[in-house]
């Protein structure tokens, strides 16, 4: 019986620690309708354009931010 309680306590501890280690996402992907709602409801919402610089220069949505897809990991703190 004591071994079962010890095993249960160990499994519970591992479960709790695993939940604590999960990081919070820095961004989330949404569709156009959700994005429109977010922009009107949340002052922290913004559009991140991940195309290339030349594609951005050709045209982009006003007030959006450019971080090319190959630089996202390196610039994730911005």
C-alpha positions in Angstrom: 0.0 0.0 0.0 2.8 2.4 0.9 4.5 1.8 -2.5 1.2 2.6 -4.3 0.8 5.9 -2.4 4.5 6.8 -3.2 3.9 6.0 -6.9 0.8 8.0 -6.9 2.6 11.0 -5.3 5.4 10.7 -7.8 3.0 10.7 -10.8 1.1 13.6 -9.4 4.4 15.6 -8.9 5.5 14.8 -12.4 2.1 16.0 -13.8 2.2 19.2 -11.8 5.8 20.0 -12.9 5.0 19.2 -16.6 2.1 21.7 -16.4 4.5 24.4 -15.0 7.0 23.9 -17.7 4.7 24.7 -20.6 5.5 28.1 -22.0 2.9 30.7 -22.9 2.6 31.4 -26.6 3.9 34.8 -27.7 1.4 35.0 -30.6 -1.6 33.2 -32.0 -2.8 32.6 -35.5 -6.4 33.8 -36.3 -8.6 34.1 -39.4 -9.7 37.3 -40.9 -13.0 37.6 -39.1 -11.4 36.9 -35.7 -8.6 39.4 -36.5 -11.1 42.1 -37.4 -12.9 41.6 -34.0 -9.6 41.6 -32.1 -8.5 44.9 -33.7 -11.7 46.6 -32.5 -11.7 45.0 -29.0 -8.0 44.6 -28.1 -5.5 47.6 -28.2 -2.6 45.1 -28.1 -3.7 43.2 -31.3 -1.5 43.8 -34.4 -0.9 42.2 -37.8 2.5 40.6 -38.3 3.4 40.2 -42.0 5.9 37.4 -42.5 6.5 37.9 -46.2 9.8 39.0 -47.7 11.0 42.6 -47.6 10.4 43.0 -51.4 6.8 41.7 -51.1 6.2 44.1 -48.2 7.7 47.0 -50.3 5.3 46.1 -53.2 2.2 46.5 -50.9 1.2 45.9 -47.3 -1.7 46.6 -44.9 -1.4 49.9 -43.1 -0.2 49.6 -39.5 1.1 46.1 -39.9 4.6 45.0 -38.9 7.1 43.1 -41.0 9.3 40.3 -39.7 10.2 38.0 -42.6 9.4 34.3 -41.8 13.1 33.3 -41.8 13.7 35.9 -39.0 10.8 35.1 -36.6 12.7 33.0 -34.1 15.6 35.4 -33.9 13.3 38.4 -33.5 10.6 36.9 -31.3 11.2 39.3 -28.5 10.3 42.4 -30.5 
